[in-house]
Amino acid sequence: MKTAVIDVGSNSVRLGLFFDGLSVKKQLITSRLGEGVTGGTLCEKSVRRTVAAIEELKKRALDFGADEIYAFATEAVRRAANGKDFLYEVLNKTGVEVYLVPGEVEAELAAEGAVSGENGLVIDLGGASTEIAAKAGGRLIYSRSVPVGAVVLND
């Protein structure tokens, strides 16, 4: 089975292509969705760039032969007053349904992706948030998302 995952972050949109669960290709388009979101809303220019990036990565996924396309958004969309409008616009213009990931879930996913053993700590500095998660004995013992990231600090 071929699967595509689109990660709509605050700074870039990433595409991961998987065949039978194994990563075969990764691509990135910088769209700066979170640019200026500290003011409370996603700006129209950033939304247009990001919608275009999602459309392009969807095309690449379909060219790859993806059977499924999953898309997720993070802090810039969580924090924006017009975040739900953005999700609707993406669906309307691209046909891709983007799921909004809660911060603590984002931290848990970071731990699952980065900690290969039973014990470990991950600090994932993103564009609009930083996720901190720890595993001990193979169990998640701490996960937190803090709404401070590189793009937010730069703005």
Chimera marker file (.cmm) of the C-alpha trace (Angstrom):
<marker_set name="trace">
<marker id="1" x="0.000" y="0.000" z="0.000" r="1" g="1" b="0" radius="0.5"/>
<marker id="2" x="1.244" y="3.490" z="-0.872" r="1" g="1" b="0" radius="0.5"/>
<marker id="3" x="0.439" y="6.227" z="1.645" r="1" g="1" b="0" radius="0.5"/>
<marker id="4" x="1.158" y="9.956" z="1.642" r="1" g="1" b="0" radius="0.5"/>
<marker id="5" x="1.297" y="12.169" z="4.715" r="1" g="1" b="0" radius="0.5"/>
<marker id="6" x="1.211" y="15.956" z="4.403" r="1" g="1" b="0" radius="0.5"/>
<marker id="7" x="2.371" y="17.923" z="7.446" r="1" g="1" b="0" radius="0.5"/>
<marker id="8" x="1.172" y="21.542" z="7.333" r="1" g="1" b="0" radius="0.5"/>
<marker id="9" x="3.542" y="23.332" z="9.652" r="1" g="1" b="0" radius="0.5"/>
<marker id="10" x="4.046" y="26.966" z="10.502" r="1" g="1" b="0" radius="0.5"/>
<marker id="11" x="7.058" y="27.347" z="8.230" r="1" g="1" b="0" radius="0.5"/>
<marker id="12" x="6.780" y="24.564" z="5.666" r="1" g="1" b="0" radius="0.5"/>
<marker id="13" x="4.546" y="21.890" z="4.204" r="1" g="1" b="0" radius="0.5"/>
<marker id="14" x="6.150" y="18.453" z="4.161" r="1" g="1" b="0" radius="0.5"/>
<marker id="15" x="5.247" y="15.353" z="2.218" r="1" g="1" b="0" radius="0.5"/>
<marker id="16" x="6.207" y="11.886" z="3.346" r="1" g="1" b="0" radius="0.5"/>
<marker id="17" x="5.652" y="8.999" z="0.940" r="1" g="1" b="0" radius="0.5"/>
<marker id="18" x="5.456" y="5.482" z="2.328" r="1" g="1" b="0" radius="0.5"/>
<marker id="19" x="5.290" y="2.072" z="0.697" r="1" g="1" b="0" radius="0.5"/>
<marker id="20" x="4.100" y="-0.754" z="2.964" r="1" g="1" b="0" radius="0.5"/>
<marker id="21" x="4.886" y="1.424" z="5.988" r="1" g="1" b="0" radius="0.5"/>
<marker id="22" x="8.466" y="2.208" z="4.950" r="1" g="1" b="0" radius="0.5"/>
<marker id="23" x="9.464" y="5.782" z="4.148" r="1" g="1" b="0" radius="0.5"/>
<marker id="24" x="10.541" y="6.048" z="0.518" r="1" g="1" b="0" radius="0.5"/>
<marker id="25" x="10.601" y="9.780" z="-0.158" r="1" g="1" b="0" radius="0.5"/>
<marker id="26" x="10.290" y="13.118" z="1.625" r="1" g="1" b="0" radius="0.5"/>
<marker id="27" x="9.717" y="16.544" z="0.104" r="1" g="1" b="0" radius="0.5"/>
<marker id="28" x="9.273" y="20.041" z="1.490" r="1" g="1" b="0" radius="0.5"/>
<marker id="29" x="7.861" y="23.351" z="0.297" r="1" g="1" b="0" radius="0.5"/>
<marker id="30" x="8.448" y="26.452" z="2.426" r="1" g="1" b="0" radius="0.5"/>
<marker id="31" x="5.195" y="28.417" z="2.591" r="1" g="1" b="0" radius="0.5"/>
<marker id="32" x="5.540" y="30.357" z="5.883" r="1" g="1" b="0" radius="0.5"/>
<marker id="33" x="1.913" y="29.861" z="6.907" r="1" g="1" b="0" radius="0.5"/>
<marker id="34" x="2.654" y="31.114" z="10.421" r="1" g="1" b="0" radius="0.5"/>
<marker id="35" x="4.164" y="34.379" z="9.226" r="1" g="1" b="0" radius="0.5"/>
<marker id="36" x="2.451" y="37.119" z="11.187" r="1" g="1" b="0" radius="0.5"/>
<marker id="37" x="0.117" y="34.753" z="13.072" r="1" g="1" b="0" radius="0.5"/>
<marker id="38" x="1.220" y="36.355" z="16.339" r="1" g="1" b="0" radius="0.5"/>
<marker id="39" x="-1.287" y="39.067" z="15.318" r="1" g="1" b="0" radius="0.5"/>
<marker id="40" x="-4.041" y="36.457" z="15.676" r="1" g="1" b="0" radius="0.5"/>
<marker id="41" x="-4.873" y="35.509" z="12.086" r="1" g="1" b="0" radius="0.5"/>
<marker id="42" x="-3.277" y="33.753" z="9.145" r="1" g="1" b="0" radius="0.5"/>
<marker id="43" x="-2.531" y="36.335" z="6.464" r="1" g="1" b="0" radius="0.5"/>
<marker id="44" x="-4.087" y="35.903" z="3.023" r="1" g="1" b="0" radius="0.5"/>
<marker id="45" x="-0.727" y="35.743" z="1.231" r="1" g="1" b="0" radius="0.5"/>
<marker id="46" x="0.546" y="32.952" z="3.527" r="1" g="1" b="0" radius="0.5"/>
<marker id="47" x="-2.723" y="31.043" z="3.137" r="1" g="1" b="0" radius="0.5"/>
<marker id="48" x="-2.485" y="31.241" z="-0.679" r="1" g="1" b="0" radius="0.5"/>
<marker id="49" x="1.135" y="30.017" z="-0.638" r="1" g="1" b="0" radius="0.5"/>
<marker id="50" x="0.250" y="27.148" z="1.688" r="1" g="1" b="0" radius="0.5"/>
<marker id="51" x="-2.843" y="26.066" z="-0.241" r="1" g="1" b="0" radius="0.5"/>
<marker id="52" x="-0.710" y="26.031" z="-3.409" r="1" g="1" b="0" radius="0.5"/>
<marker id="53" x="1.946" y="23.969" z="-1.619" r="1" g="1" b="0" radius="0.5"/>
<marker id="54" x="-0.657" y="21.438" z="-0.457" r="1" g="1" b="0" radius="0.5"/>
<marker id="55" x="-2.053" y="21.210" z="-3.989" r="1" g="1" b="0" radius="0.5"/>
<marker id="56" x="1.446" y="20.604" z="-5.401" r="1" g="1" b="0" radius="0.5"/>
<marker id="57" x="2.298" y="17.945" z="-2.803" r="1" g="1" b="0" radius="0.5"/>
<marker id="58" x="-1.055" y="16.248" z="-3.371" r="1" g="1" b="0" radius="0.5"/>
<marker id="59" x="-0.205" y="16.067" z="-7.087" r="1" g="1" b="0" radius="0.5"/>
<marker id="60" x="3.195" y="14.545" z="-6.286" r="1" g="1" b="0" radius="0.5"/>
<marker id="61" x="1.546" y="12.009" z="-3.969" r="1" g="1" b="0" radius="0.5"/>
<marker id="62" x="-0.924" y="10.996" z="-6.670" r="1" g="1" b="0" radius="0.5"/>
<marker id="63" x="1.909" y="10.778" z="-9.226" r="1" g="1" b="0" radius="0.5"/>
<marker id="64" x="3.611" y="8.397" z="-6.760" r="1" g="1" b="0" radius="0.5"/>
<marker id="65" x="0.440" y="6.299" z="-6.801" r="1" g="1" b="0" radius="0.5"/>
<marker id="66" x="-0.668" y="7.024" z="-3.238" r="1" g="1" b="0" radius="0.5"/>
<marker id="67" x="-3.740" y="5.042" z="-2.198" r="1" g="1" b="0" radius="0.5"/>
<marker id="68" x="-4.355" y="7.322" z="0.793" r="1" g="1" b="0" radius="0.5"/>
<marker id="69" x="-3.425" y="10.919" z="1.597" r="1" g="1" b="0" radius="0.5"/>
<marker id="70" x="-3.494" y="12.080" z="5.206" r="1" g="1" b="0" radius="0.5"/>
<marker id="71" x="-2.902" y="15.722" z="6.130" r="1" g="1" b="0" radius="0.5"/>
<marker id="72" x="-2.312" y="17.355" z="9.499" r="1" g="1" b="0" radius="0.5"/>
<marker id="73" x="-1.907" y="20.942" z="10.703" r="1" g="1" b="0" radius="0.5"/>
<marker id="74" x="-0.235" y="22.210" z="13.841" r="1" g="1" b="0" radius="0.5"/>
<marker id="75" x="0.198" y="25.325" z="16.009" r="1" g="1" b="0" radius="0.5"/>
<marker id="76" x="-0.157" y="28.132" z="13.453" r="1" g="1" b="0" radius="0.5"/>
<marker id="77" x="-3.631" y="26.843" z="12.589" r="1" g="1" b="0" radius="0.5"/>
<marker id="78" x="-4.462" y="26.030" z="16.247" r="1" g="1" b="0" radius="0.5"/>
<marker id="79" x="-3.646" y="29.575" z="17.336" r="1" g="1" b="0" radius="0.5"/>
<marker id="80" x="-5.191" y="31.498" z="14.421" r="1" g="1" b="0" radius="0.5"/>
<marker id="81" x="-8.654" y="33.002" z="14.787" r="1" g="1" b="0" radius="0.5"/>
<marker id="82" x="-9.245" y="32.031" z="11.143" r="1" g="1" b="0" radius="0.5"/>
<marker id="83" x="-7.711" y="28.558" z="11.465" r="1" g="1" b="0" radius="0.5"/>
<marker id="84" x="-10.994" y="26.763" z="10.734" r="1" g="1" b="0" radius="0.5"/>
<marker id="85" x="-11.504" y="28.978" z="7.673" r="1" g="1" b="0" radius="0.5"/>
<marker id="86" x="-8.061" y="27.900" z="6.465" r="1" g="1" b="0" radius="0.5"/>
<marker id="87" x="-8.949" y="24.208" z="6.881" r="1" g="1" b="0" radius="0.5"/>
<marker id="88" x="-12.164" y="24.756" z="4.921" r="1" g="1" b="0" radius="0.5"/>
<marker id="89" x="-10.324" y="26.623" z="2.150" r="1" g="1" b="0" radius="0.5"/>
<marker id="90" x="-7.791" y="23.804" z="1.788" r="1" g="1" b="0" radius="0.5"/>
<marker id="91" x="-10.580" y="21.232" z="1.524" r="1" g="1" b="0" radius="0.5"/>
<marker id="92" x="-12.549" y="23.386" z="-0.918" r="1" g="1" b="0" radius="0.5"/>
<marker id="93" x="-9.587" y="24.170" z="-3.212" r="1" g="1" b="0" radius="0.5"/>
<marker id="94" x="-7.578" y="20.931" z="-3.040" r="1" g="1" b="0" radius="0.5"/>
<marker id="95" x="-9.974" y="18.219" z="-1.886" r="1" g="1" b="0" radius="0.5"/>
<marker id="96" x="-7.539" y="17.411" z="0.941" r="1" g="1" b="0" radius="0.5"/>
<marker id="97" x="-9.055" y="17.228" z="4.429" r="1" g="1" b="0" radius="0.5"/>
<marker id="98" x="-6.545" y="18.553" z="6.948" r="1" g="1" b="0" radius="0.5"/>
<marker id="99" x="-6.899" y="17.373" z="10.539" r="1" g="1" b="0" radius="0.5"/>
<marker id="100" x="-5.928" y="19.791" z="13.307" r="1" g="1" b="0" radius="0.5"/>
<marker id="101" x="-3.601" y="18.031" z="15.752" r="1" g="1" b="0" radius="0.5"/>
<marker id="102" x="-3.871" y="19.069" z="19.430" r="1" g="1" b="0" radius="0.5"/>
<marker id="103" x="-0.560" y="20.210" z="20.953" r="1" g="1" b="0" radius="0.5"/>
<marker id="104" x="-0.104" y="17.336" z="23.381" r="1" g="1" b="0" radius="0.5"/>
<marker id="105" x="-0.817" y="14.839" z="20.586" r="1" g="1" b="0" radius="0.5"/>
<marker id="106" x="1.793" y="16.605" z="18.462" r="1" g="1" b="0" radius="0.5"/>
<marker id="107" x="4.277" y="16.118" z="21.333" r="1" g="1" b="0" radius="0.5"/>
<marker id="108" x="3.349" y="12.427" z="21.615" r="1" g="1" b="0" radius="0.5"/>
<marker id="109" x="3.847" y="11.952" z="17.874" r="1" g="1" b="0" radius="0.5"/>
<marker id="110" x="7.264" y="13.626" z="18.111" r="1" g="1" b="0" radius="0.5"/>
<marker id="111" x="8.270" y="11.146" z="20.825" r="1" g="1" b="0" radius="0.5"/>
<marker id="112" x="7.009" y="8.172" z="18.827" r="1" g="1" b="0" radius="0.5"/>
<marker id="113" x="8.911" y="9.316" z="15.765" r="1" g="1" b="0" radius="0.5"/>
<marker id="114" x="12.165" y="10.269" z="17.472" r="1" g="1" b="0" radius="0.5"/>
<marker id="115" x="12.624" y="7.913" z="20.431" r="1" g="1" b="0" radius="0.5"/>
<marker id="116" x="13.511" y="4.494" z="19.087" r="1" g="1" b="0" radius="0.5"/>
<marker id="117" x="14.172" y="2.789" z="22.430" r="1" g="1" b="0" radius="0.5"/>
<marker id="118" x="12.185" y="2.490" z="25.617" r="1" g="1" b="0" radius="0.5"/>
<marker id="119" x="13.650" y="5.627" z="27.177" r="1" g="1" b="0" radius="0.5"/>
<marker id="120" x="14.244" y="9.045" z="25.745" r="1" g="1" b="0" radius="0.5"/>
<marker id="121" x="13.420" y="12.721" z="25.591" r="1" g="1" b="0" radius="0.5"/>
<marker id="122" x="12.570" y="14.802" z="22.538" r="1" g="1" b="0" radius="0.5"/>
<marker id="123" x="12.411" y="18.563" z="22.183" r="1" g="1" b="0" radius="0.5"/>
<marker id="124" x="10.971" y="19.487" z="18.783" r="1" g="1" b="0" radius="0.5"/>
<marker id="125" x="11.372" y="23.180" z="17.956" r="1" g="1" b="0" radius="0.5"/>
<marker id="126" x="8.931" y="24.063" z="15.208" r="1" g="1" b="0" radius="0.5"/>
<marker id="127" x="7.826" y="27.286" z="13.614" r="1" g="1" b="0" radius="0.5"/>
<marker id="128" x="5.062" y="28.234" z="16.035" r="1" g="1" b="0" radius="0.5"/>
<marker id="129" x="5.469" y="25.748" z="18.871" r="1" g="1" b="0" radius="0.5"/>
<marker id="130" x="7.923" y="23.551" z="20.719" r="1" g="1" b="0" radius="0.5"/>
<marker id="131" x="6.959" y="20.031" z="21.720" r="1" g="1" b="0" radius="0.5"/>
<marker id="132" x="8.561" y="18.278" z="24.680" r="1" g="1" b="0" radius="0.5"/>
<marker id="133" x="7.940" y="14.597" z="25.347" r="1" g="1" b="0" radius="0.5"/>
<marker id="134" x="9.599" y="11.860" z="27.381" r="1" g="1" b="0" radius="0.5"/>
<marker id="135" x="9.355" y="8.096" z="27.385" r="1" g="1" b="0" radius="0.5"/>
<marker id="136" x="10.427" y="5.746" z="30.179" r="1" g="1" b="0" radius="0.5"/>
<marker id="137" x="10.057" y="2.002" z="30.122" r="1" g="1" b="0" radius="0.5"/>
<marker id="138" x="8.454" y="2.294" z="26.686" r="1" g="1" b="0" radius="0.5"/>
<marker id="139" x="5.623" y="4.469" z="28.034" r="1" g="1" b="0" radius="0.5"/>
<marker id="140" x="4.995" y="8.130" z="27.420" r="1" g="1" b="0" radius="0.5"/>
<marker id="141" x="5.461" y="9.849" z="30.784" r="1" g="1" b="0" radius="0.5"/>
<marker id="142" x="5.336" y="13.500" z="29.724" r="1" g="1" b="0" radius="0.5"/>
<marker id="143" x="4.101" y="15.469" z="26.738" r="1" g="1" b="0" radius="0.5"/>
<marker id="144" x="3.661" y="19.182" z="26.386" r="1" g="1" b="0" radius="0.5"/>
<marker id="145" x="3.314" y="21.681" z="23.580" r="1" g="1" b="0" radius="0.5"/>
<marker id="146" x="4.470" y="25.232" z="24.240" r="1" g="1" b="0" radius="0.5"/>
<marker id="147" x="3.248" y="27.920" z="21.791" r="1" g="1" b="0" radius="0.5"/>
<marker id="148" x="6.730" y="29.323" z="21.094" r="1" g="1" b="0" radius="0.5"/>
<marker id="149" x="8.709" y="28.470" z="17.966" r="1" g="1" b="0" radius="0.5"/>
<marker id="150" x="11.260" y="29.858" z="15.528" r="1" g="1" b="0" radius="0.5"/>
<marker id="151" x="8.792" y="31.716" z="13.286" r="1" g="1" b="0" radius="0.5"/>
<marker id="152" x="6.944" y="33.197" z="16.257" r="1" g="1" b="0" radius="0.5"/>
<marker id="153" x="10.201" y="34.359" z="17.843" r="1" g="1" b="0" radius="0.5"/>
<marker id="154" x="11.370" y="35.835" z="14.537" r="1" g="1" b="0" radius="0.5"/>
<marker id="155" x="8.089" y="37.731" z="14.058" r="1" g="1" b="0" radius="0.5"/>
<link id1="1" id2="2" r="1" g="1" b="0" radius="0.2"/>
<link id1="2" id2="3" r="1" g="1" b="0" radius="0.2"/>
<link id1="3" id2="4" r="1" g="1" b="0" radius="0.2"/>
<link id1="4" id2="5" r="1" g="1" b="0" radius="0.2"/>
<link id1="5" id2="6" r="1" g="1" b="0" radius="0.2"/>
<link id1="6" id2="7" r="1" g="1" b="0" radius="0.2"/>
<link id1="7" id2="8" r="1" g="1" b="0" radius="0.2"/>
<link id1="8" id2="9" r="1" g="1" b="0" radius="0.2"/>
<link id1="9" id2="10" r="1" g="1" b="0" radius="0.2"/>
<link id1="10" id2="11" r="1" g="1" b="0" radius="0.2"/>
<link id1="11" id2="12" r="1" g="1" b="0" radius="0.2"/>
<link id1="12" id2="13" r="1" g="1" b="0" radius="0.2"/>
<link id1="13" id2="14" r="1" g="1" b="0" radius="0.2"/>
<link id1="14" id2="15" r="1" g="1" b="0" radius="0.2"/>
<link id1="15" id2="16" r="1" g="1" b="0" radius="0.2"/>
<link id1="16" id2="17" r="1" g="1" b="0" radius="0.2"/>
<link id1="17" id2="18" r="1" g="1" b="0" radius="0.2"/>
<link id1="18" id2="19" r="1" g="1" b="0" radius="0.2"/>
<link id1="19" id2="20" r="1" g="1" b="0" radius="0.2"/>
<link id1="20" id2="21" r="1" g="1" b="0" radius="0.2"/>
<link id1="21" id2="22" r="1" g="1" b="0" radius="0.2"/>
<link id1="22" id2="23" r="1" g="1" b="0" radius="0.2"/>
<link id1="23" id2="24" r="1" g="1" b="0" radius="0.2"/>
<link id1="24" id2="25" r="1" g="1" b="0" radius="0.2"/>
<link id1="25" id2="26" r="1" g="1" b="0" radius="0.2"/>
<link id1="26" id2="27" r="1" g="1" b="0" radius="0.2"/>
<link id1="27" id2="28" r="1" g="1" b="0" radius="0.2"/>
<link id1="28" id2="29" r="1" g="1" b="0" radius="0.2"/>
<link id1="29" id2="30" r="1" g="1" b="0" radius="0.2"/>
<link id1="30" id2="31" r="1" g="1" b="0" radius="0.2"/>
<link id1="31" id2="32" r="1" g="1" b="0" radius="0.2"/>
<link id1="32" id2="33" r="1" g="1" b="0" radius="0.2"/>
<link id1="33" id2="34" r="1" g="1" b="0" radius="0.2"/>
<link id1="34" id2="35" r="1" g="1" b="0" radius="0.2"/>
<link id1="35" id2="36" r="1" g="1" b="0" radius="0.2"/>
<link id1="36" id2="37" r="1" g="1" b="0" radius="0.2"/>
<link id1="37" id2="38" r="1" g="1" b="0" radius="0.2"/>
<link id1="38" id2="39" r="1" g="1" b="0" radius="0.2"/>
<link id1="39" id2="40" r="1" g="1" b="0" radius="0.2"/>
<link id1="40" id2="41" r="1" g="1" b="0" radius="0.2"/>
<link id1="41" id2="42" r="1" g="1" b="0" radius="0.2"/>
<link id1="42" id2="43" r="1" g="1" b="0" radius="0.2"/>
<link id1="43" id2="44" r="1" g="1" b="0" radius="0.2"/>
<link id1="44" id2="45" r="1" g="1" b="0" radius="0.2"/>
<link id1="45" id2="46" r="1" g="1" b="0" radius="0.2"/>
<link id1="46" id2="47" r="1" g="1" b="0" radius="0.2"/>
<link id1="47" id2="48" r="1" g="1" b="0" radius="0.2"/>
<link id1="48" id2="49" r="1" g="1" b="0" radius="0.2"/>
<link id1="49" id2="50" r="1" g="1" b="0" radius="0.2"/>
<link id1="50" id2="51" r="1" g="1" b="0" radius="0.2"/>
<link id1="51" id2="52" r="1" g="1" b="0" radius="0.2"/>
<link id1="52" id2="53" r="1" g="1" b="0" radius="0.2"/>
<link id1="53" id2="54" r="1" g="1" b="0" radius="0.2"/>
<link id1="54" id2="55" r="1" g="1" b="0" radius="0.2"/>
<link id1="55" id2="56" r="1" g="1" b="0" radius="0.2"/>
<link id1="56" id2="57" r="1" g="1" b="0" radius="0.2"/>
<link id1="57" id2="58" r="1" g="1" b="0" radius="0.2"/>
<link id1="58" id2="59" r="1" g="1" b="0" radius="0.2"/>
<link id1="59" id2="60" r="1" g="1" b="0" radius="0.2"/>
<link id1="60" id2="61" r="1" g="1" b="0" radius="0.2"/>
<link id1="61" id2="62" r="1" g="1" b="0" radius="0.2"/>
<link id1="62" id2="63" r="1" g="1" b="0" radius="0.2"/>
<link id1="63" id2="64" r="1" g="1" b="0" radius="0.2"/>
<link id1="64" id2="65" r="1" g="1" b="0" radius="0.2"/>
<link id1="65" id2="66" r="1" g="1" b="0" radius="0.2"/>
<link id1="66" id2="67" r="1" g="1" b="0" radius="0.2"/>
<link id1="67" id2="68" r="1" g="1" b="0" radius="0.2"/>
<link id1="68" id2="69" r="1" g="1" b="0" radius="0.2"/>
<link id1="69" id2="70" r="1" g="1" b="0" radius="0.2"/>
<link id1="70" id2="71" r="1" g="1" b="0" radius="0.2"/>
<link id1="71" id2="72" r="1" g="1" b="0" radius="0.2"/>
<link id1="72" id2="73" r="1" g="1" b="0" radius="0.2"/>
<link id1="73" id2="74" r="1" g="1" b="0" radius="0.2"/>
<link id1="74" id2="75" r="1" g="1" b="0" radius="0.2"/>
<link id1="75" id2="76" r="1" g="1" b="0" radius="0.2"/>
<link id1="76" id2="77" r="1" g="1" b="0" radius="0.2"/>
<link id1="77" id2="78" r="1" g="1" b="0" radius="0.2"/>
<link id1="78" id2="79" r="1" g="1" b="0" radius="0.2"/>
<link id1="79" id2="80" r="1" g="1" b="0" radius="0.2"/>
<link id1="80" id2="81" r="1" g="1" b="0" radius="0.2"/>
<link id1="81" id2="82" r="1" g="1" b="0" radius="0.2"/>
<link id1="82" id2="83" r="1" g="1" b="0" radius="0.2"/>
<link id1="83" id2="84" r="1" g="1" b="0" radius="0.2"/>
<link id1="84" id2="85" r="1" g="1" b="0" radius="0.2"/>
<link id1="85" id2="86" r="1" g="1" b="0" radius="0.2"/>
<link id1="86" id2="87" r="1" g="1" b="0" radius="0.2"/>
<link id1="87" id2="88" r="1" g="1" b="0" radius="0.2"/>
<link id1="88" id2="89" r="1" g="1" b="0" radius="0.2"/>
<link id1="89" id2="90" r="1" g="1" b="0" radius="0.2"/>
<link id1="90" id2="91" r="1" g="1" b="0" radius="0.2"/>
<link id1="91" id2="92" r="1" g="1" b="0" radius="0.2"/>
<link id1="92" id2="93" r="1" g="1" b="0" radius="0.2"/>
<link id1="93" id2="94" r="1" g="1" b="0" radius="0.2"/>
<link id1="94" id2="95" r="1" g="1" b="0" radius="0.2"/>
<link id1="95" id2="96" r="1" g="1" b="0" radius="0.2"/>
<link id1="96" id2="97" r="1" g="1" b="0" radius="0.2"/>
<link id1="97" id2="98" r="1" g="1" b="0" radius="0.2"/>
<link id1="98" id2="99" r="1" g="1" b="0" radius="0.2"/>
<link id1="99" id2="100" r="1" g="1" b="0" radius="0.2"/>
<link id1="100" id2="101" r="1" g="1" b="0" radius="0.2"/>
<link id1="101" id2="102" r="1" g="1" b="0" radius="0.2"/>
<link id1="102" id2="103" r="1" g="1" b="0" radius="0.2"/>
<link id1="103" id2="104" r="1" g="1" b="0" radius="0.2"/>
<link id1="104" id2="105" r="1" g="1" b="0" radius="0.2"/>
<link id1="105" id2="106" r="1" g="1" b="0" radius="0.2"/>
<link id1="106" id2="107" r="1" g="1" b="0" radius="0.2"/>
<link id1="107" id2="108" r="1" g="1" b="0" radius="0.2"/>
<link id1="108" id2="109" r="1" g="1" b="0" radius="0.2"/>
<link id1="109" id2="110" r="1" g="1" b="0" radius="0.2"/>
<link id1="110" id2="111" r="1" g="1" b="0" radius="0.2"/>
<link id1="111" id2="112" r="1" g="1" b="0" radius="0.2"/>
<link id1="112" id2="113" r="1" g="1" b="0" radius="0.2"/>
<link id1="113" id2="114" r="1" g="1" b="0" radius="0.2"/>
<link id1="114" id2="115" r="1" g="1" b="0" radius="0.2"/>
<link id1="115" id2="116" r="1" g="1" b="0" radius="0.2"/>
<link id1="116" id2="117" r="1" g="1" b="0" radius="0.2"/>
<link id1="117" id2="118" r="1" g="1" b="0" radius="0.2"/>
<link id1="118" id2="119" r="1" g="1" b="0" radius="0.2"/>
<link id1="119" id2="120" r="1" g="1" b="0" radius="0.2"/>
<link id1="120" id2="121" r="1" g="1" b="0" radius="0.2"/>
<link id1="121" id2="122" r="1" g="1" b="0" radius="0.2"/>
<link id1="122" id2="123" r="1" g="1" b="0" radius="0.2"/>
<link id1="123" id2="124" r="1" g="1" b="0" radius="0.2"/>
<link id1="124" id2="125" r="1" g="1" b="0" radius="0.2"/>
<link id1="125" id2="126" r="1" g="1" b="0" radius="0.2"/>
<link id1="126" id2="127" r="1" g="1" b="0" radius="0.2"/>
<link id1="127" id2="128" r="1" g="1" b="0" radius="0.2"/>
<link id1="128" id2="129" r="1" g="1" b="0" radius="0.2"/>
<link id1="129" id2="130" r="1" g="1" b="0" radius="0.2"/>
<link id1="130" id2="131" r="1" g="1" b="0" radius="0.2"/>
<link id1="131" id2="132" r="1" g="1" b="0" radius="0.2"/>
<link id1="132" id2="133" r="1" g="1" b="0" radius="0.2"/>
<link id1="133" id2="134" r="1" g="1" b="0" radius="0.2"/>
<link id1="134" id2="135" r="1" g="1" b="0" radius="0.2"/>
<link id1="135" id2="136" r="1" g="1" b="0" radius="0.2"/>
<link id1="136" id2="137" r="1" g="1" b="0" radius="0.2"/>
<link id1="137" id2="138" r="1" g="1" b="0" radius="0.2"/>
<link id1="138" id2="139" r="1" g="1" b="0" radius="0.2"/>
<link id1="139" id2="140" r="1" g="1" b="0" radius="0.2"/>
<link id1="140" id2="141" r="1" g="1" b="0" radius="0.2"/>
<link id1="141" id2="142" r="1" g="1" b="0" radius="0.2"/>
<link id1="142" id2="143" r="1" g="1" b="0" radius="0.2"/>
<link id1="143" id2="144" r="1" g="1" b="0" radius="0.2"/>
<link id1="144" id2="145" r="1" g="1" b="0" radius="0.2"/>
<link id1="145" id2="146" r="1" g="1" b="0" radius="0.2"/>
<link id1="146" id2="147" r="1" g="1" b="0" radius="0.2"/>
<link id1="147" id2="148" r="1" g="1" b="0" radius="0.2"/>
<link id1="148" id2="149" r="1" g="1" b="0" radius="0.2"/>
<link id1="149" id2="150" r="1" g="1" b="0" radius="0.2"/>
<link id1="150" id2="151" r="1" g="1" b="0" radius="0.2"/>
<link id1="151" id2="152" r="1" g="1" b="0" radius="0.2"/>
<link id1="152" id2="153" r="1" g="1" b="0" radius="0.2"/>
<link id1="153" id2="154" r="1" g="1" b="0" radius="0.2"/>
<link id1="154" id2="155" r="1" g="1" b="0" radius="0.2"/>
</marker_set>
